[in-house]
Amino acid sequence: YSNFIDDLRVFVRGGTGGMGYPNLGGEGGRGGDVWFIARERTTLKSIREKYPHKRFVAGTGANSSVKALKGEKGKDCEVHVPLGISVLDDDGKQIGELNAAGERFLAARGGLGGSLATNFLPCKGQRRTVHLDLKLIADIGLVGFPNAGKSSLLSKISHAKPEIANYAFTTIQPELGKIMYPDYKQISVADLPGLIEGAHANKGMGHKFLKHVERTKQLLLVVDISGFQLSIKTQFRTAFETILLLTKELELYKEELLTKPALLAINKMDLPCAQDNLDELMTQLENPQDFLHLLEEEMVPANTLEFREVIPISTYTGEGIEELKTCLRKSIDEQAEQVNEDYRKKKLLLLQTSK
């Protein structure tokens, strides 16, 4: 991933409470709390650079005194984190998540101040190690094997300028781009490092890629019309076989991913024989069951993806790019309308049952 960080392990500790005042029954102030607060334009990398020790400790509560029998609460420690963060404990159990700007999560509670109940001795604050696990949030997630042209596509449809390297994993790090429409509607698109066969078992970038697909609303599979071969040691796959293998990897990682709406972009239509290959692929997609024998049995997914649209494109010549942007907009709008309709039905049902 180069400089991209999507997992950070940090230590958090709530502040210790203040001392009580036995003579007058005074109560010490409670220790401060440690809060994670979601904020836009924040990255885990910036947190690591700003806090190299990765320790967040809240302030100690004030002691009770003759002048102030009730001590003041210790200062809270507020840590700004990116949107799309899952907070995990050391056992990997999710204890919270932050998806929208301004959302807060109490990471470590401060200790109680000394009082009659504690013999006027203060309590220590909660302390633990947690993992900040980032999953990119986007409307569209680009899914494809290396060299399918995902980065080039992202640079064509948005203002993003992904770094591209000249080796198998051509995308150096995940990139987020936004498609801008004339009516000011924006659709976010995530270009994620290329999958390889066996990614579900964490080969290549495996889970580092696949976990980001979970937070996208829809999938856009990008496939090279001329087929795909990672290296001379690996088997050549046709466009149809590539689609099945991508589906298989998604299915093996998390079956629910296949329930997301999906579109298919067939790239590199500027190449010779592309049209013949496309005609053959369209026939195979119409009746996929008739062509499953082309793949080894263990490579065949239990369920095939149903694409809302199949759009032939060329990131080199620009062919089909505008049509693709229109299809993405239509698909996202339809999904939003469906969500609103489901919400309205749910509300209506609640009203009816309450009456």
Contacts in CASP RR format, 6 or more apart in sequence:
PFRMAT RR
TARGET T0000
AUTHOR 0000-0000-0000
METHOD contacts of the structure
MODEL  1
YSNFIDDLRVFVRGGTGGMGYPNLGGEGGRGGDVWFIARERTTLKSIREK
YPHKRFVAGTGANSSVKALKGEKGKDCEVHVPLGISVLDDDGKQIGELNA
AGERFLAARGGLGGSLATNFLPCKGQRRTVHLDLKLIADIGLVGFPNAGK
SSLLSKISHAKPEIANYAFTTIQPELGKIMYPDYKQISVADLPGLIEGAH
ANKGMGHKFLKHVERTKQLLLVVDISGFQLSIKTQFRTAFETILLLTKEL
ELYKEELLTKPALLAINKMDLPCAQDNLDELMTQLENPQDFLHLLEEEMV
PANTLEFREVIPISTYTGEGIEELKTCLRKSIDEQAEQVNEDYRKKKLLL
LQTSK
1 172 0 8 1.000
1 173 0 8 1.000
1 174 0 8 1.000
1 193 0 8 1.000
1 205 0 8 1.000
1 208 0 8 1.000
2 163 0 8 1.000
2 172 0 8 1.000
2 173 0 8 1.000
3 45 0 8 1.000
3 173 0 8 1.000
4 45 0 8 1.000
4 172 0 8 1.000
4 173 0 8 1.000
4 174 0 8 1.000
5 43 0 8 1.000
5 44 0 8 1.000
5 45 0 8 1.000
5 48 0 8 1.000
5 134 0 8 1.000
6 44 0 8 1.000
6 133 0 8 1.000
6 134 0 8 1.000
6 135 0 8 1.000
6 136 0 8 1.000
6 174 0 8 1.000
6 208 0 8 1.000
6 211 0 8 1.000
6 212 0 8 1.000
7 44 0 8 1.000
7 131 0 8 1.000
7 132 0 8 1.000
7 133 0 8 1.000
7 134 0 8 1.000
8 44 0 8 1.000
8 47 0 8 1.000
8 48 0 8 1.000
8 54 0 8 1.000
8 131 0 8 1.000
8 132 0 8 1.000
9 54 0 8 1.000
9 129 0 8 1.000
9 130 0 8 1.000
9 131 0 8 1.000
9 132 0 8 1.000
10 47 0 8 1.000
10 51 0 8 1.000
10 54 0 8 1.000
10 55 0 8 1.000
10 56 0 8 1.000
10 129 0 8 1.000
10 130 0 8 1.000
10 131 0 8 1.000
10 132 0 8 1.000
11 54 0 8 1.000
11 55 0 8 1.000
11 56 0 8 1.000
11 127 0 8 1.000
11 128 0 8 1.000
11 129 0 8 1.000
12 34 0 8 1.000
12 55 0 8 1.000
12 56 0 8 1.000
12 57 0 8 1.000
12 77 0 8 1.000
12 107 0 8 1.000
12 108 0 8 1.000
12 126 0 8 1.000
12 127 0 8 1.000
12 128 0 8 1.000
12 129 0 8 1.000
12 130 0 8 1.000
13 34 0 8 1.000
13 55 0 8 1.000
13 56 0 8 1.000
13 57 0 8 1.000
13 58 0 8 1.000
13 108 0 8 1.000
13 125 0 8 1.000
13 126 0 8 1.000
13 127 0 8 1.000
14 31 0 8 1.000
14 32 0 8 1.000
14 33 0 8 1.000
14 34 0 8 1.000
14 57 0 8 1.000
14 58 0 8 1.000
14 59 0 8 1.000
14 77 0 8 1.000
14 108 0 8 1.000
14 109 0 8 1.000
14 110 0 8 1.000
14 111 0 8 1.000
14 125 0 8 1.000
14 126 0 8 1.000
14 127 0 8 1.000
15 31 0 8 1.000
15 32 0 8 1.000
15 33 0 8 1.000
15 57 0 8 1.000
15 58 0 8 1.000
15 59 0 8 1.000
15 60 0 8 1.000
15 61 0 8 1.000
15 74 0 8 1.000
15 108 0 8 1.000
15 110 0 8 1.000
15 111 0 8 1.000
15 124 0 8 1.000
15 125 0 8 1.000
16 31 0 8 1.000
16 60 0 8 1.000
16 61 0 8 1.000
16 110 0 8 1.000
16 111 0 8 1.000
16 122 0 8 1.000
16 123 0 8 1.000
16 124 0 8 1.000
16 125 0 8 1.000
17 28 0 8 1.000
17 29 0 8 1.000
17 30 0 8 1.000
17 31 0 8 1.000
17 60 0 8 1.000
17 61 0 8 1.000
17 74 0 8 1.000
17 110 0 8 1.000
17 111 0 8 1.000
17 112 0 8 1.000
17 113 0 8 1.000
17 114 0 8 1.000
17 122 0 8 1.000
17 123 0 8 1.000
17 124 0 8 1.000
17 125 0 8 1.000
18 28 0 8 1.000
18 29 0 8 1.000
18 30 0 8 1.000
18 31 0 8 1.000
18 60 0 8 1.000
18 61 0 8 1.000
18 62 0 8 1.000
18 63 0 8 1.000
18 64 0 8 1.000
18 71 0 8 1.000
18 113 0 8 1.000
18 114 0 8 1.000
18 122 0 8 1.000
19 28 0 8 1.000
19 63 0 8 1.000
19 64 0 8 1.000
19 113 0 8 1.000
19 114 0 8 1.000
19 120 0 8 1.000
19 121 0 8 1.000
19 122 0 8 1.000
20 26 0 8 1.000
20 27 0 8 1.000
20 28 0 8 1.000
20 63 0 8 1.000
20 64 0 8 1.000
20 113 0 8 1.000
20 114 0 8 1.000
20 115 0 8 1.000
20 120 0 8 1.000
20 121 0 8 1.000
20 122 0 8 1.000
21 27 0 8 1.000
21 28 0 8 1.000
21 63 0 8 1.000
21 64 0 8 1.000
21 65 0 8 1.000
21 66 0 8 1.000
21 69 0 8 1.000
21 120 0 8 1.000
22 120 0 8 1.000
24 64 0 8 1.000
24 66 0 8 1.000
24 69 0 8 1.000
25 64 0 8 1.000
25 69 0 8 1.000
25 115 0 8 1.000
25 116 0 8 1.000
25 120 0 8 1.000
26 64 0 8 1.000
26 69 0 8 1.000
26 70 0 8 1.000
26 115 0 8 1.000
26 120 0 8 1.000
27 64 0 8 1.000
27 69 0 8 1.000
27 70 0 8 1.000
27 71 0 8 1.000
27 113 0 8 1.000
27 114 0 8 1.000
27 115 0 8 1.000
28 61 0 8 1.000
28 62 0 8 1.000
28 63 0 8 1.000
28 64 0 8 1.000
28 70 0 8 1.000
28 71 0 8 1.000
28 113 0 8 1.000
28 114 0 8 1.000
28 115 0 8 1.000
28 122 0 8 1.000
29 61 0 8 1.000
29 62 0 8 1.000
29 63 0 8 1.000
29 64 0 8 1.000
29 70 0 8 1.000
29 71 0 8 1.000
29 72 0 8 1.000
29 73 0 8 1.000
29 74 0 8 1.000
29 113 0 8 1.000
29 114 0 8 1.000
30 61 0 8 1.000
30 73 0 8 1.000
30 74 0 8 1.000
30 110 0 8 1.000
30 111 0 8 1.000
30 112 0 8 1.000
30 113 0 8 1.000
31 58 0 8 1.000
31 59 0 8 1.000
31 60 0 8 1.000
31 61 0 8 1.000
31 73 0 8 1.000
31 74 0 8 1.000
31 110 0 8 1.000
31 111 0 8 1.000
31 112 0 8 1.000
31 113 0 8 1.000
31 125 0 8 1.000
32 58 0 8 1.000
32 59 0 8 1.000
32 60 0 8 1.000
32 61 0 8 1.000
32 73 0 8 1.000
32 74 0 8 1.000
32 75 0 8 1.000
32 76 0 8 1.000
32 77 0 8 1.000
32 110 0 8 1.000
32 111 0 8 1.000
33 58 0 8 1.000
33 76 0 8 1.000
33 77 0 8 1.000
33 106 0 8 1.000
33 107 0 8 1.000
33 108 0 8 1.000
33 109 0 8 1.000
33 110 0 8 1.000
34 56 0 8 1.000
34 57 0 8 1.000
34 58 0 8 1.000
34 76 0 8 1.000
34 77 0 8 1.000
34 79 0 8 1.000
34 106 0 8 1.000
34 107 0 8 1.000
34 108 0 8 1.000
35 76 0 8 1.000
35 77 0 8 1.000
35 78 0 8 1.000
35 79 0 8 1.000
35 104 0 8 1.000
35 105 0 8 1.000
35 106 0 8 1.000
35 107 0 8 1.000
36 79 0 8 1.000
36 81 0 8 1.000
36 85 0 8 1.000
36 87 0 8 1.000
36 98 0 8 1.000
36 104 0 8 1.000
36 105 0 8 1.000
36 107 0 8 1.000
36 132 0 8 1.000
37 78 0 8 1.000
37 79 0 8 1.000
37 80 0 8 1.000
37 81 0 8 1.000
37 98 0 8 1.000
37 102 0 8 1.000
37 103 0 8 1.000
37 104 0 8 1.000
37 105 0 8 1.000
38 80 0 8 1.000
38 81 0 8 1.000
38 82 0 8 1.000
38 83 0 8 1.000
38 84 0 8 1.000
38 85 0 8 1.000
38 98 0 8 1.000
38 99 0 8 1.000
38 100 0 8 1.000
38 101 0 8 1.000
38 102 0 8 1.000
38 103 0 8 1.000
38 104 0 8 1.000
39 80 0 8 1.000
39 81 0 8 1.000
39 82 0 8 1.000
39 83 0 8 1.000
39 101 0 8 1.000
39 102 0 8 1.000
40 83 0 8 1.000
40 101 0 8 1.000
42 80 0 8 1.000
42 81 0 8 1.000
42 82 0 8 1.000
43 82 0 8 1.000
44 81 0 8 1.000
44 82 0 8 1.000
44 132 0 8 1.000
44 134 0 8 1.000
47 54 0 8 1.000
47 79 0 8 1.000
47 80 0 8 1.000
47 81 0 8 1.000
47 132 0 8 1.000
48 54 0 8 1.000
56 77 0 8 1.000
56 79 0 8 1.000
56 107 0 8 1.000
56 108 0 8 1.000
57 77 0 8 1.000
58 74 0 8 1.000
58 75 0 8 1.000
58 76 0 8 1.000
58 77 0 8 1.000
58 108 0 8 1.000
58 110 0 8 1.000
58 125 0 8 1.000
59 74 0 8 1.000
59 75 0 8 1.000
59 76 0 8 1.000
59 77 0 8 1.000
60 74 0 8 1.000
61 71 0 8 1.000
61 72 0 8 1.000
61 73 0 8 1.000
61 74 0 8 1.000
61 113 0 8 1.000
61 122 0 8 1.000
62 68 0 8 1.000
62 71 0 8 1.000
62 72 0 8 1.000
62 73 0 8 1.000
62 74 0 8 1.000
63 71 0 8 1.000
64 70 0 8 1.000
64 71 0 8 1.000
64 114 0 8 1.000
64 120 0 8 1.000
65 71 0 8 1.000
71 113 0 8 1.000
79 107 0 8 1.000
81 98 0 8 1.000
81 132 0 8 1.000
82 134 0 8 1.000
83 98 0 8 1.000
83 99 0 8 1.000
83 100 0 8 1.000
83 101 0 8 1.000
83 137 0 8 1.000
84 97 0 8 1.000
84 98 0 8 1.000
84 99 0 8 1.000
84 134 0 8 1.000
84 135 0 8 1.000
84 136 0 8 1.000
84 137 0 8 1.000
84 215 0 8 1.000
85 97 0 8 1.000
85 98 0 8 1.000
85 132 0 8 1.000
85 133 0 8 1.000
85 134 0 8 1.000
86 94 0 8 1.000
86 96 0 8 1.000
86 97 0 8 1.000
86 132 0 8 1.000
86 133 0 8 1.000
86 134 0 8 1.000
86 135 0 8 1.000
87 94 0 8 1.000
87 95 0 8 1.000
87 96 0 8 1.000
87 97 0 8 1.000
87 98 0 8 1.000
87 105 0 8 1.000
87 107 0 8 1.000
87 130 0 8 1.000
87 131 0 8 1.000
87 132 0 8 1.000
87 133 0 8 1.000
88 94 0 8 1.000
88 95 0 8 1.000
88 130 0 8 1.000
88 131 0 8 1.000
88 133 0 8 1.000
89 95 0 8 1.000
89 128 0 8 1.000
89 129 0 8 1.000
89 130 0 8 1.000
89 131 0 8 1.000
90 128 0 8 1.000
90 129 0 8 1.000
90 130 0 8 1.000
90 131 0 8 1.000
92 131 0 8 1.000
95 130 0 8 1.000
96 105 0 8 1.000
97 105 0 8 1.000
98 104 0 8 1.000
98 105 0 8 1.000
99 137 0 8 1.000
107 130 0 8 1.000
108 125 0 8 1.000
108 126 0 8 1.000
108 127 0 8 1.000
108 128 0 8 1.000
109 125 0 8 1.000
109 126 0 8 1.000
110 125 0 8 1.000
110 126 0 8 1.000
111 122 0 8 1.000
111 123 0 8 1.000
111 124 0 8 1.000
111 125 0 8 1.000
111 126 0 8 1.000
112 118 0 8 1.000
112 122 0 8 1.000
112 123 0 8 1.000
113 122 0 8 1.000
113 123 0 8 1.000
114 120 0 8 1.000
114 121 0 8 1.000
114 122 0 8 1.000
114 123 0 8 1.000
133 211 0 8 1.000
135 211 0 8 1.000
135 212 0 8 1.000
135 214 0 8 1.000
135 215 0 8 1.000
136 174 0 8 1.000
136 176 0 8 1.000
136 190 0 8 1.000
136 192 0 8 1.000
136 212 0 8 1.000
136 215 0 8 1.000
136 216 0 8 1.000
137 188 0 8 1.000
137 215 0 8 1.000
137 216 0 8 1.000
138 176 0 8 1.000
138 188 0 8 1.000
138 189 0 8 1.000
138 190 0 8 1.000
138 215 0 8 1.000
138 216 0 8 1.000
138 217 0 8 1.000
139 187 0 8 1.000
139 188 0 8 1.000
139 189 0 8 1.000
139 216 0 8 1.000
139 217 0 8 1.000
139 218 0 8 1.000
139 332 0 8 1.000
140 187 0 8 1.000
140 188 0 8 1.000
140 189 0 8 1.000
140 190 0 8 1.000
140 216 0 8 1.000
140 217 0 8 1.000
140 218 0 8 1.000
140 219 0 8 1.000
140 220 0 8 1.000
140 328 0 8 1.000
140 332 0 8 1.000
141 189 0 8 1.000
141 190 0 8 1.000
141 191 0 8 1.000
141 192 0 8 1.000
141 212 0 8 1.000
141 213 0 8 1.000
141 216 0 8 1.000
141 218 0 8 1.000
141 219 0 8 1.000
141 220 0 8 1.000
142 150 0 8 1.000
142 153 0 8 1.000
142 154 0 8 1.000
142 189 0 8 1.000
142 190 0 8 1.000
142 191 0 8 1.000
142 192 0 8 1.000
142 220 0 8 1.000
142 222 0 8 1.000
143 192 0 8 1.000
143 195 0 8 1.000
143 213 0 8 1.000
143 219 0 8 1.000
143 220 0 8 1.000
143 221 0 8 1.000
143 222 0 8 1.000
143 246 0 8 1.000
143 250 0 8 1.000
144 150 0 8 1.000
144 194 0 8 1.000
144 195 0 8 1.000
144 221 0 8 1.000
144 222 0 8 1.000
144 223 0 8 1.000
144 242 0 8 1.000
144 246 0 8 1.000
145 194 0 8 1.000
145 195 0 8 1.000
145 196 0 8 1.000
145 224 0 8 1.000
145 228 0 8 1.000
145 230 0 8 1.000
145 242 0 8 1.000
145 245 0 8 1.000
145 246 0 8 1.000
146 168 0 8 1.000
146 169 0 8 1.000
146 170 0 8 1.000
146 171 0 8 1.000
146 194 0 8 1.000
146 196 0 8 1.000
146 230 0 8 1.000
147 168 0 8 1.000
147 170 0 8 1.000
147 224 0 8 1.000
147 228 0 8 1.000
148 194 0 8 1.000
148 222 0 8 1.000
148 223 0 8 1.000
148 224 0 8 1.000
148 228 0 8 1.000
148 242 0 8 1.000
148 267 0 8 1.000
149 170 0 8 1.000
149 222 0 8 1.000
149 224 0 8 1.000
149 267 0 8 1.000
149 268 0 8 1.000
149 315 0 8 1.000
150 171 0 8 1.000
150 191 0 8 1.000
150 192 0 8 1.000
150 194 0 8 1.000
150 222 0 8 1.000
151 162 0 8 1.000
151 164 0 8 1.000
151 170 0 8 1.000
151 171 0 8 1.000
151 175 0 8 1.000
151 191 0 8 1.000
152 164 0 8 1.000
152 315 0 8 1.000
152 316 0 8 1.000
153 191 0 8 1.000
153 222 0 8 1.000
153 265 0 8 1.000
153 267 0 8 1.000
153 313 0 8 1.000
153 315 0 8 1.000
153 321 0 8 1.000
154 160 0 8 1.000
154 162 0 8 1.000
154 175 0 8 1.000
154 177 0 8 1.000
154 189 0 8 1.000
154 191 0 8 1.000
155 161 0 8 1.000
155 162 0 8 1.000
156 315 0 8 1.000
156 318 0 8 1.000
156 321 0 8 1.000
157 179 0 8 1.000
157 189 0 8 1.000
157 321 0 8 1.000
157 324 0 8 1.000
157 325 0 8 1.000
158 177 0 8 1.000
158 178 0 8 1.000
158 179 0 8 1.000
158 180 0 8 1.000
158 189 0 8 1.000
159 177 0 8 1.000
159 178 0 8 1.000
159 180 0 8 1.000
160 175 0 8 1.000
160 176 0 8 1.000
160 177 0 8 1.000
160 178 0 8 1.000
160 189 0 8 1.000
160 191 0 8 1.000
162 171 0 8 1.000
162 172 0 8 1.000
162 175 0 8 1.000
162 191 0 8 1.000
163 171 0 8 1.000
163 172 0 8 1.000
163 173 0 8 1.000
164 170 0 8 1.000
164 171 0 8 1.000
164 172 0 8 1.000
165 171 0 8 1.000
165 172 0 8 1.000
168 196 0 8 1.000
168 230 0 8 1.000
168 231 0 8 1.000
169 193 0 8 1.000
169 194 0 8 1.000
169 204 0 8 1.000
169 205 0 8 1.000
170 194 0 8 1.000
171 191 0 8 1.000
171 192 0 8 1.000
171 193 0 8 1.000
171 194 0 8 1.000
173 193 0 8 1.000
174 190 0 8 1.000
174 191 0 8 1.000
174 192 0 8 1.000
174 193 0 8 1.000
174 212 0 8 1.000
175 190 0 8 1.000
175 191 0 8 1.000
176 188 0 8 1.000
176 189 0 8 1.000
176 190 0 8 1.000
176 191 0 8 1.000
177 188 0 8 1.000
177 189 0 8 1.000
177 190 0 8 1.000
177 191 0 8 1.000
178 186 0 8 1.000
178 187 0 8 1.000
178 188 0 8 1.000
178 189 0 8 1.000
179 186 0 8 1.000
179 187 0 8 1.000
179 188 0 8 1.000
179 189 0 8 1.000
179 325 0 8 1.000
179 328 0 8 1.000
179 329 0 8 1.000
180 186 0 8 1.000
181 187 0 8 1.000
181 325 0 8 1.000
181 329 0 8 1.000
185 329 0 8 1.000
187 328 0 8 1.000
187 329 0 8 1.000
187 332 0 8 1.000
189 220 0 8 1.000
189 328 0 8 1.000
190 212 0 8 1.000
190 216 0 8 1.000
192 209 0 8 1.000
192 212 0 8 1.000
192 213 0 8 1.000
193 205 0 8 1.000
193 208 0 8 1.000
193 209 0 8 1.000
194 205 0 8 1.000
194 209 0 8 1.000
195 205 0 8 1.000
195 206 0 8 1.000
195 209 0 8 1.000
195 210 0 8 1.000
195 246 0 8 1.000
195 249 0 8 1.000
196 203 0 8 1.000
196 204 0 8 1.000
196 206 0 8 1.000
196 230 0 8 1.000
197 203 0 8 1.000
197 230 0 8 1.000
197 234 0 8 1.000
197 245 0 8 1.000
197 249 0 8 1.000
197 299 0 8 1.000
198 204 0 8 1.000
198 206 0 8 1.000
198 249 0 8 1.000
198 252 0 8 1.000
199 205 0 8 1.000
199 206 0 8 1.000
199 207 0 8 1.000
199 209 0 8 1.000
199 210 0 8 1.000
199 249 0 8 1.000
199 253 0 8 1.000
200 206 0 8 1.000
200 210 0 8 1.000
200 248 0 8 1.000
200 249 0 8 1.000
200 252 0 8 1.000
200 253 0 8 1.000
201 252 0 8 1.000
207 253 0 8 1.000
210 249 0 8 1.000
210 250 0 8 1.000
210 253 0 8 1.000
210 254 0 8 1.000
213 219 0 8 1.000
213 250 0 8 1.000
213 253 0 8 1.000
213 257 0 8 1.000
214 254 0 8 1.000
214 257 0 8 1.000
216 260 0 8 1.000
217 260 0 8 1.000
217 261 0 8 1.000
217 332 0 8 1.000
217 335 0 8 1.000
218 260 0 8 1.000
218 261 0 8 1.000
218 262 0 8 1.000
218 263 0 8 1.000
218 328 0 8 1.000
218 331 0 8 1.000
218 332 0 8 1.000
218 335 0 8 1.000
219 250 0 8 1.000
219 257 0 8 1.000
219 260 0 8 1.000
219 261 0 8 1.000
219 262 0 8 1.000
219 263 0 8 1.000
219 305 0 8 1.000
220 262 0 8 1.000
220 263 0 8 1.000
220 264 0 8 1.000
220 265 0 8 1.000
220 328 0 8 1.000
221 243 0 8 1.000
221 246 0 8 1.000
221 262 0 8 1.000
221 263 0 8 1.000
221 264 0 8 1.000
221 265 0 8 1.000
221 305 0 8 1.000
221 307 0 8 1.000
222 265 0 8 1.000
222 267 0 8 1.000
223 239 0 8 1.000
223 242 0 8 1.000
223 243 0 8 1.000
223 246 0 8 1.000
223 264 0 8 1.000
223 265 0 8 1.000
223 266 0 8 1.000
223 267 0 8 1.000
224 239 0 8 1.000
224 242 0 8 1.000
224 267 0 8 1.000
224 268 0 8 1.000
225 239 0 8 1.000
225 266 0 8 1.000
225 267 0 8 1.000
225 268 0 8 1.000
225 269 0 8 1.000
225 271 0 8 1.000
225 274 0 8 1.000
225 277 0 8 1.000
225 278 0 8 1.000
225 281 0 8 1.000
225 312 0 8 1.000
226 239 0 8 1.000
226 268 0 8 1.000
226 271 0 8 1.000
226 273 0 8 1.000
226 274 0 8 1.000
226 277 0 8 1.000
227 236 0 8 1.000
227 237 0 8 1.000
227 238 0 8 1.000
227 239 0 8 1.000
227 241 0 8 1.000
227 242 0 8 1.000
228 236 0 8 1.000
228 237 0 8 1.000
228 239 0 8 1.000
228 242 0 8 1.000
229 235 0 8 1.000
229 236 0 8 1.000
229 237 0 8 1.000
237 245 0 8 1.000
238 281 0 8 1.000
238 294 0 8 1.000
239 266 0 8 1.000
239 277 0 8 1.000
239 281 0 8 1.000
240 280 0 8 1.000
240 281 0 8 1.000
240 284 0 8 1.000
240 285 0 8 1.000
240 288 0 8 1.000
240 291 0 8 1.000
240 294 0 8 1.000
241 294 0 8 1.000
241 295 0 8 1.000
243 264 0 8 1.000
243 285 0 8 1.000
243 305 0 8 1.000
244 288 0 8 1.000
244 292 0 8 1.000
244 295 0 8 1.000
244 299 0 8 1.000
244 300 0 8 1.000
244 301 0 8 1.000
244 304 0 8 1.000
245 295 0 8 1.000
245 299 0 8 1.000
247 258 0 8 1.000
247 301 0 8 1.000
247 303 0 8 1.000
247 304 0 8 1.000
247 305 0 8 1.000
248 299 0 8 1.000
248 300 0 8 1.000
248 301 0 8 1.000
250 257 0 8 1.000
250 258 0 8 1.000
251 257 0 8 1.000
251 258 0 8 1.000
251 301 0 8 1.000
251 302 0 8 1.000
251 303 0 8 1.000
255 303 0 8 1.000
258 301 0 8 1.000
258 303 0 8 1.000
258 305 0 8 1.000
261 308 0 8 1.000
261 331 0 8 1.000
261 335 0 8 1.000
262 305 0 8 1.000
262 306 0 8 1.000
262 307 0 8 1.000
262 308 0 8 1.000
263 307 0 8 1.000
263 308 0 8 1.000
263 309 0 8 1.000
263 310 0 8 1.000
263 311 0 8 1.000
263 327 0 8 1.000
263 328 0 8 1.000
263 331 0 8 1.000
264 307 0 8 1.000
264 309 0 8 1.000
264 310 0 8 1.000
264 311 0 8 1.000
265 311 0 8 1.000
265 313 0 8 1.000
265 324 0 8 1.000
266 278 0 8 1.000
266 281 0 8 1.000
266 310 0 8 1.000
266 311 0 8 1.000
266 312 0 8 1.000
266 313 0 8 1.000
267 313 0 8 1.000
267 314 0 8 1.000
267 315 0 8 1.000
268 274 0 8 1.000
268 314 0 8 1.000
268 315 0 8 1.000
268 316 0 8 1.000
269 275 0 8 1.000
269 278 0 8 1.000
269 312 0 8 1.000
269 313 0 8 1.000
269 314 0 8 1.000
269 317 0 8 1.000
269 319 0 8 1.000
270 314 0 8 1.000
270 316 0 8 1.000
270 317 0 8 1.000
270 319 0 8 1.000
274 312 0 8 1.000
278 312 0 8 1.000
282 310 0 8 1.000
284 290 0 8 1.000
284 291 0 8 1.000
285 307 0 8 1.000
285 310 0 8 1.000
288 304 0 8 1.000
292 300 0 8 1.000
308 327 0 8 1.000
308 331 0 8 1.000
309 327 0 8 1.000
309 331 0 8 1.000
311 320 0 8 1.000
311 323 0 8 1.000
311 324 0 8 1.000
311 327 0 8 1.000
312 319 0 8 1.000
312 320 0 8 1.000
313 319 0 8 1.000
313 320 0 8 1.000
313 321 0 8 1.000
313 323 0 8 1.000
313 324 0 8 1.000
314 320 0 8 1.000
315 321 0 8 1.000
END
